[in-house]
Amino acid sequence: MTAPDASLVPSGLLASLWPYALLLVFGVLPAAMWRILAVVLSRGLPETSAVIVWVRYVATALLSGVVIKLLLAPTGALANVPLAGRLAGIVAGAAAFLLIRRSMIAGVIAGEAVLVASAWWWG
C-alpha cells in the first residue's frame, strides 16, 4: 500500500476546519434550503389560510412529540434527572410563559432553571 499524495492531505487551517465544512454542506444547507423555499412559496398567503394553519399544527405536533420523548425517555445528562424534576421544569416553564405576558424567553429560562436545580438537588 502506498502513502497518499502529500498534495491531497489537508494541512494547517484546512485540516482543522474540514469537519465543519462537511457539517455545513450536509447538515445546515439542506435544512436551510427547505426553509427558504417555504418562505418564498408562502409569500402572500394570509396567516389564516388552510395551508399555513395546517403547517402550524404539524409543527406544534412535532415539537410536542419531541418534548414528550425528552420527558419520558431522556438520554444523556437528562436521564440523571428524575421524572419529578423534568415535570417540574415543564410546569415552571409553562407557568412563566403564561404569567409573564406569554414570553417565550421567560418560559425557557424558568423551565431551564428548575431543571438545573432539580439536577443539582438529586444529582
Protein Blocks (a to p, Z undefined) as FASTA:
>chain_A
ZZddfklpcghjllmmmmmmmmmmmmmmmmmmmmmmmmmmmgoiafkbmklmmmmmmmmm
mmmmmmmmmmmmcghjllmpcfklmmmmmmmmmmmmmmngoiaklmmmmmmmmmmmmmmm
mZZ
